Amino acid sequence: MNRKLIGALISVTLLSGCQSLQNSFTNDEGNSSKEQQTSEKQEEKNGQAADDVLTLPAQYFNQIVETGGKKVIQNSENTLVLVNKTYYLSDSYIPSDLVRANVHYSFGDEQIEKALLRQEAATALEQMFNGAQAEGIELYAVSGYRSYARQKVLFDAEVQQHGLEKAEEAVAIPGQSEHQTGLTMDISSRSVNLLLTQEYENTPEGKWLATNAHKYGFILRYPKGKENITGYKYEPWHFRYVGKEFAKTIYEKGLTLEEYFNVVKEI
C-alpha cells in the first residue's frame, strides 16, 4: 500500500473518531436536557417549581364570602382549608364523610362525635397509629370532629371560667375551630395519663409524632414559637391532616399552615 493511500485512510479514521465524539456529546447534552425537563415537570407536579418557588393549584385556596363582617369559607371540603381567627367555617357545615377510625380512643368504645374524622384523614390516622405501634409507640385518639354547636358550648364555658381574652387563647371561637373540618385529631398517651398537656412534647410518644406525623399526612398545627402566627398557644397534641405531599413540604420548611399560604404561589 502506498503512502498516499495510508495517509488517506488515517485521515478518514481521525475524522470518523471526531464525529463519533461529537455525536456522543450531543447525545449526552440531549439526555441531560430531557432529564432536567422531566425533573422540572415532576417538581411542578409536586407543588414546587424548579426555581424553588412553592406553587399550588387554585382549588386549594380558601374561597371566601364576607357575611356579617366574617370571612366565611365556601369550599370547606378542601383538605387544605385554612381555618383560623381570620377565616370561618359556616355554622351549618358538617363534613359529608365522617367515620370512626379504627384506633385506640382515650374514651374507649363510646360512639360519640369526637371519635369521628373524615374518611381520608381517618385512614391516614390508622396508618400512623399502626406505624407508631410497630416502633413500640402507643397512641390514643382523644378528640376529632367537633360540631359548631359543640364548639360553642366549650367556648362559652371557657369564657365563663377564665374570661373572654384568656378563652380566645385556649379555645377557638365557634366557626374558627379546625376540629369542625373533621381533619384534626388531638392525640395523647398513657405517659401523660391521656391528658392534653404541653408536657406531651417531652414524652417518647410526643417526640415520635413531632418527627413522623408528616410521613402520614399530618402536621403539628400549633407549634412552639409560632403563637403570634397561629393565634393559639403551643399544642403538641393537635395534629391536622393535609395529605402526605403537603405535610412533607410544610414539615421540611418549618412552616405553619398560615406561613405556607403566605409563600405559596397560586397556579
Secondary structure, DSSP 8 states (H G I E B T S, - for coil): --HHHHHHHHHHHHHHHHHHHHHHHHHHHHHHHHHHHHHHHHHHHTTB-TTS-BEE-GGGS--EEEETTEEEES-TT-TT---SSSEE--TT---TTEEE-SS-BTTTT---GGGEEEHHHHHHHHHHHHHHHHTT---EEEE----HHHHHHHHHHHHHHH-HHHHHHHS--TT--GGGGT-EEEEE-GGGTT---GGGGGSHHHHHHHHHGGGGTEEESS-TT-HHHHSS---TTEEEE--HHHHHHHHHTT--HHHHHHH-EE-
